[in-house]
Amino acid sequence: MAFTGKATYSAGTTLPELAEDVSDLIGIVSPYETPLLDALGDPLREATSTHHEWLEDELLPNKDAINDATWTDPSSDTDFDVDNGSRFRVGDQIQVEGSEELMLVTGISTDTLTVVRGYAGTTAENLADNQVINILGNAALEGADKPSVRFTNRSRCGNYMQIFAAGVEVSGTDMAASQLGLADEMDYQKQERLRELLRDLENTVINGGQPASNPQGSGTVRRTMKGIMQHLSTNAFHTGDSGSPSGTDLDETKINYVLRAIWENSNGNVDLIVVGGFQKRKINAFCAESRTYGATDTTFTDMISVYESDFGVCRIVTARWLPQDAALLLDSSRISVLPLAGRSFHFKPLASGGDYECGELIGEYTLELKNEAAHGLIRDLSTS
């Protein structure tokens, strides 16, 4: 039997008799997560100046390169030039990279070495310009005076603070009125602007740069921080570089090539590989051919979260703001994002000039990236 009583549809399309049914949750679709900042964690200290500095040092180098293309008898020449003669001492055992021949340095004149070829019963081999020479160690004479003093100078590195700010302003009426999905419009606006500032901080930490002139800022020059991408040079590789692995797709060969270069150039312990969405899918495919599943398995897993190699165990971090053609290999123990003392993100109420409440969210931060040779970068990877 058909229903003939009062129903919701009896009132027409406007439903004036029904109370509104609106969810008390507000959905935000814009990306605001900060996976790199989360991985780096909170800094152990604060900065105390707009120019934050730190000291770096290195050991005396134990390798150089041949700088001599004039060989009369390459297998027996006992004198040849190198790039930096000051790196050698009389009594050094040296060996050209890739060669089995040992040589003993018996004399040094500026950048010219005099050596014993085929030392310790090894066979003299042909030498060539630009070959890398490894200094194995020095053999001192018994009872000799101390060797001449050699040392390195510590270097001061630094980065500038950057101010991040966003204004908040809400009318008195808006604050007094009941709102759907929130209790206080001012608090809600603070939360939204803070999410935006944290998003922008991570983006700047990765991609930011500082002005070539007046980096300290002025009334007309904005002070900006130098990001990770601009810091890296020693282990920055572009696909197609001479000697680098072929191809433009990200694969294990390229990852291990850069990890090995970092290991050879520093004592860095890379523990983070930071990539965008496209390159993360490439990493996931590293073991695609070796995945196996049982007949009763109902979950298909296609994700690599940790990459373990001979040169370290690396957590994979997917960051939205990294250029899609790039991959970063970082030692997180040497990276910090520091606030200026008392200037981490906070809300500063401002005087109101009318029927509204206002203020600004403000924070001042910089990137401390120590020993750039302990990190790596791959660029110009394919993105399609």
C-alpha positions in Angstrom: 0.0 0.0 0.0 1.4 3.4 -1.0 2.5 5.8 1.8 0.2 8.9 1.9 1.5 10.7 5.0 3.9 13.6 5.5 7.4 13.0 4.0 10.5 15.1 3.6 9.8 15.5 -0.1 6.4 17.1 0.7 8.0 20.4 1.5 9.5 20.8 -2.0 13.1 21.3 -3.0 14.2 23.9 -0.4 13.5 21.6 2.6 12.7 24.5 5.0 11.6 22.2 7.7 14.8 20.1 7.9 17.9 20.9 9.9 21.1 21.2 7.9 23.3 18.1 8.0 26.9 19.2 7.4 30.0 17.1 8.4 32.1 18.8 11.1 35.3 17.8 9.3 36.9 20.0 6.6 38.8 18.1 3.9 42.0 19.5 2.6 43.2 18.2 -0.8 46.3 20.4 -1.2 49.6 18.6 -0.4 51.3 20.0 2.7 53.3 17.0 4.1 57.1 17.6 4.6 58.8 14.2 4.3 62.3 15.5 4.1 62.0 17.7 7.2 60.4 14.8 9.0 63.3 12.6 8.0 65.9 15.1 9.1 64.2 15.7 12.5 64.5 18.6 14.8 67.9 20.4 15.1 70.0 20.0 18.2 70.5 23.7 18.6 69.4 27.1 17.3 71.3 29.6 15.2 72.2 32.9 16.9 72.9 35.2 13.9 71.4 35.9 10.5 74.6 34.4 9.0 75.0 30.9 10.5 78.5 29.4 10.1 80.3 26.2 10.8 83.8 24.8 10.5 85.0 22.1 8.1 88.3 20.4 7.8 89.9 17.6 5.8 93.0 15.4 6.0 96.1 15.9 3.8 95.3 14.4 0.4 96.8 11.0 -0.5 96.2 11.1 -4.2 97.2 13.3 -7.1 97.5 13.0 -10.9 100.2 12.9 -13.5 100.6 16.1 -15.5 103.2 15.0 -18.1 102.6 14.0 -21.7 106.2 14.0 -22.8 107.4 10.4 -22.3 110.6 9.3 -24.1 110.5 5.8 -22.7 107.3 5.4 -20.7 108.3 2.2 -19.1 111.6 3.5 -17.6 111.3 7.3 -17.3 112.2 8.2 -13.7 111.2 11.8 -13.8 107.7 13.1 -14.5 105.4 16.0 -13.5 102.4 15.9 -11.3 99.6 18.4 -10.5 100.6 19.1 -6.9 104.2 18.3 -6.0 103.6 19.5 -2.4 101.5 16.5 -1.7 104.5 14.2 -2.0 107.5 13.6 0.3 110.8 11.8 -0.3 110.3 8.2 0.8 106.6 8.0 -0.4 105.6 4.7 -2.0 103.2 5.6 -4.9 101.1 3.6 -7.3 99.2 4.6 -10.4 95.6 3.7 -10.1 94.9 0.5 -12.0 98.6 -0.4 -12.2 100.5 -3.1 -10.3 103.8 -1.2 -10.4 105.1 0.4 -7.2 107.4 3.4 -7.3 109.5 5.1 -4.6 109.9 8.9 -4.5 113.6 9.8 -4.2 113.4 13.5 -5.1 111.0 16.3 -5.5 111.6 19.6 -7.4 108.4 21.7 -7.3 106.0 19.5 -9.3 108.6 17.1 -10.7 109.1 13.7 -9.0 112.1 11.5 -9.3 111.2 7.9 -8.6 112.5 4.4 -8.6 110.6 2.5 -11.2 109.5 -1.1 -10.6 110.1 -0.8 -6.9 109.9 -3.9 -4.6 110.3 -6.3 -7.6 107.3 -5.0 -9.5 107.4 -4.5 -13.2 107.5 -1.0 -14.7 104.5 -0.1 -16.8 103.6 2.6 -19.2 102.4 5.9 -17.7 100.1 8.4 -19.2 99.0 12.0 -18.6 96.1 12.5 -16.1 96.4 9.1 -14.5 95.6 9.2 -10.8 98.5 8.5 -8.4 97.8 7.0 -5.0 100.2 7.8 -2.2 100.4 4.6 -0.2 102.5 6.0 2.7 105.9 7.4 3.6 108.9 5.4 4.8 110.9 7.4 7.3 114.7 6.9 7.9 115.7 5.5 11.2 117.1 8.2 13.4 116.2 11.0 11.0 115.0 14.4 12.0 111.3 15.0 12.1 109.7 15.6 8.7 108.7 19.0 7.6 105.4 20.0 9.2 102.3 19.9 6.9 98.7 20.7 7.9 95.4 21.8 6.5 93.5 25.0 7.3 90.0 24.7 8.6 87.4 26.5 6.4 84.4 28.5 7.5 81.2 27.8 5.7 77.9 29.4 6.2 74.4 30.1 5.1 72.0 32.9 5.5 68.7 33.0 7.4 65.5 33.4 5.5 62.3 34.8 6.9 59.0 33.0 6.2 55.9 35.0 7.0 52.1 34.9 6.3 49.4 37.4 7.4 46.2 36.4 9.2 43.2 38.7 9.5 39.6 37.8 10.6 36.7 40.2 11.1 35.0 40.5 14.5 31.7 39.2 13.0 33.4 36.1 11.5 35.0 35.3 14.9 31.7 35.7 16.7 29.6 33.7 14.3 29.2 29.9 14.5 31.2 28.1 11.9 30.7 24.7 10.3 33.6 22.3 10.9 35.5 24.5 13.3 35.3 26.3 16.6 37.5 29.3 16.0 38.1 30.9 12.6 41.3 32.6 13.8 42.8 29.3 15.0 41.8 27.6 11.7 43.5 30.3 9.6 46.7 30.0 11.7 46.8 26.2 11.1 46.3 26.7 7.3 49.0 29.4 7.0 51.4 27.3 9.1 50.9 24.3 6.8 51.8 26.5 3.9 54.9 27.9 5.5 56.2 24.4 6.4 55.6 23.3 2.9 57.5 26.4 1.6 60.3 25.8 4.1 60.9 22.2 2.7 60.7 23.4 -0.9 63.3 26.1 -0.1 65.6 23.8 1.8 65.8 21.6 -1.4 65.8 24.2 -4.2 66.5 27.6 -2.6 69.4 29.9 -3.6 70.9 33.1 -2.2 71.6 36.3 -4.2 75.0 36.7 -5.8 75.4 40.2 -4.2 74.3 41.5 -0.8 73.3 38.0 0.5 73.0 39.4 4.0 70.0 41.4 2.7 69.1 45.0 2.9 66.1 47.3 2.7 65.7 46.3 -1.0 67.4 42.9 -1.1 65.6 39.9 0.5 67.8 37.5 2.5 67.4 33.9 1.2 69.0 30.6 2.1 71.1 28.4 -0.1 69.4 25.0 -0.6 70.7 21.5 -0.8 70.7 21.4 -4.7 73.0 24.5 -4.9 75.4 23.2 -2.2 76.4 20.1 -4.0 79.2 20.0 -6.6 81.9 17.3 -5.8 79.5 14.4 -6.3 77.0 16.0 -8.7 76.6 13.9 -11.8 74.6 14.5 -14.9 73.6 11.6 -17.1 75.8 11.6 -20.1 78.9 12.9 -18.2 82.1 11.3 -19.4 82.8 8.1 -17.4 79.4 7.9 -15.8 77.0 5.0 -16.5 75.1 5.2 -19.8 71.4 5.9 -20.2 69.1 8.4 -18.6 66.8 6.0 -16.6 67.5 5.8 -12.9 68.8 2.3 -12.1 71.0 0.5 -9.6 74.1 1.1 -11.7 73.7 4.9 -11.3 72.8 4.8 -7.6 75.8 2.6 -6.8 78.1 4.7 -9.0 77.3 7.8 -7.0 77.3 6.0 -3.6 80.8 4.7 -4.5 82.0 8.1 -5.5 80.8 9.5 -2.2 82.6 6.7 -0.4 85.8 7.3 -2.3 85.7 11.1 -1.8 84.6 11.3 1.9 83.7 9.4 5.0 80.1 10.2 4.5 77.5 7.7 5.5 74.6 8.1 3.1 71.3 7.1 4.7 68.7 9.0 2.7 67.8 8.8 -1.0 65.4 11.6 -1.9 63.4 11.4 -5.1 60.2 12.6 -6.7 57.3 10.4 -7.6 58.5 9.3 -11.1 62.0 8.3 -9.9 60.4 6.5 -6.9 58.6 4.3 -9.3 61.9 3.6 -11.0 63.4 2.5 -7.7 60.4 0.3 -7.0 61.2 -1.5 -10.3 64.7 -2.5 -9.2 63.5 -5.9 -8.1 60.5 -6.3 -10.3 61.9 -9.2 -12.1 62.7 -11.2 -9.0 59.4 -10.8 -7.1 57.6 -14.0 -6.5 54.2 -14.7 -5.0 52.5 -17.7 -3.5 49.2 -19.1 -4.8 47.4 -17.9 -1.7 48.9 -14.4 -1.6 46.2 -11.7 -1.9 48.4 -8.6 -1.6 50.6 -7.3 -4.4 53.5 -5.3 -3.1 55.4 -3.0 -5.4 57.4 -0.7 -3.2 61.0 -0.4 -2.0 61.3 1.7 1.2 65.0 0.9 2.1 67.9 0.3 -0.3 70.9 -1.6 1.2 74.2 -1.6 -0.7 77.9 -2.1 0.1 78.1 1.7 0.8 75.2 2.0 3.3 71.6 1.4 4.2 69.5 4.2 2.7 65.9 5.1 3.5 63.9 6.1 0.4 62.1 9.5 0.9 59.6 10.7 -1.7 59.5 14.5 -1.8 57.1 16.4 -4.0 59.3 19.4 -4.4 62.5 17.7 -5.7 62.9 18.2 -9.5 61.6 15.2 -11.3 64.8 14.6 -13.2 66.9 14.5 -9.9 67.9 12.2 -7.1 69.6 13.2 -3.9 71.8 11.0 -1.8 72.3 12.5 1.6 74.1 11.9 4.9 71.3 13.2 7.2 73.8 13.4 10.2 75.5 16.3 8.4 72.2 18.3 7.6 70.1 20.4 9.9 67.4 23.0 9.4 67.9 25.5 12.2 65.7 28.3 13.4 67.1 31.6 14.6 67.0 31.6 18.4 63.4 32.5 19.4 62.3 32.7 15.8 60.9 29.2 15.1 57.4 29.4 13.6 55.1 31.3 15.9 52.0 33.6 15.7 52.6 37.3 16.5 49.4 39.2 17.3 49.3 42.7 15.8 47.4 45.8 16.7 44.0 46.0 15.1 42.9 49.2 13.4 39.2 48.3 13.2 36.6 45.6 13.7 39.0 42.7 13.1 41.7 40.7 14.7 45.0 40.3 12.9 48.6 39.0 13.2 51.2 37.1 11.3 52.8 33.7 11.4 56.6 34.1 11.1 59.7 32.0 11.3 63.4 32.4 10.4 65.4 29.4 9.3 68.5 28.3 7.5 70.1 25.1 6.2 73.3 23.8 7.7 74.8 21.3 5.2 78.3 20.2 6.3 80.9 18.6 4.0 79.2 18.8 0.7 81.4 16.0 -0.6 79.6 13.6 1.8 76.4 13.9 -0.3 75.5 13.2 -3.9 73.2 14.4 -6.7 72.1 12.9 -10.0 70.5 15.2 -12.6 69.0 14.9 -16.1 67.3 11.6 -15.5 64.4 10.7 -17.8 61.0 11.7 -16.6 58.8 9.8 -19.0 
